[in-house]
Amino acid sequence: PPGMPPGTMPGMVPMMGQMPSMPMPTMPMSMPGPASSMPPPRTGYGLRLGEGDDSGRSRDEIRLIKEYLAEEIQAFIVANRIDANAARDLRVEPVHVEFAVLDRGPLTSCVNPSGALIGRIRDAKKARQGAGGAGQPLTIHQ
């Protein structure tokens, strides 16, 4: 309308000035190469307990991680109707095996969730051996 700044309409309060259009930063849609092309770091923050060199972790940090993991395992056991023997088998495994089992998700659609859990434990142990771990869990200082 005549007498009004460009870009405004009657009834609108004009802004302090016309904002210059600024180019928006662009982000690449995907990172080059597959995400698995680089091996994960073996030390440093961001790794879960048992996945790297845990010697820099405090006793309290290790205790808290283990307490949280125990709660997650209990919730997994209840939600997936795991029997007592299979639950015990999961609880006595090293933390890297427990994490690997939980990472695969729920077993609620399985006919025999306890049997599937035992299979996941076996698979997690084999994966560790195949990854150069020779089946030996990493040392966790306590």
C-alpha positions, 0 to 999 in steps of 0.5 A: 500500500502507498505510504507504507514500507515495502513488505508490510501490510496495514495493521502490522507494525513495521520492523526496525528495518528491512533485514538483509537476506543472508545466505543460510549455511549448508550442511552436507547431506551425508558424510563421505564414505560409510560410517563403519570405514573408520575403526572406533577409538579404543580410548577416550570419553564417549566409550562405554565401559569395557569398550576401551581403556577404562583405566582413566575412569574413577571407581565411582564412575565405574560403579555408577555405570554398573548400577545403571546397566544392572537396572537396564538388564533387570528391565530387559529381563522383565519386559522380555519374559526371560526365565531365571536361568537365562537371566542369571546367564546374562547377569554374569557376563562381562559388561561388553557382552551385556551391552551387545545383547541389549543393543540388539533390542527387545525379544518380545516377538520371539516364541522363546525369548530366553533361548534367543537371549542365550543365542545373543550371548553366544553371538556377542562372545563370538563377535568379540573373538572375531574382532581380535579380542581373543575372547578375553574381556578388557581389563576394567580397573575397580 
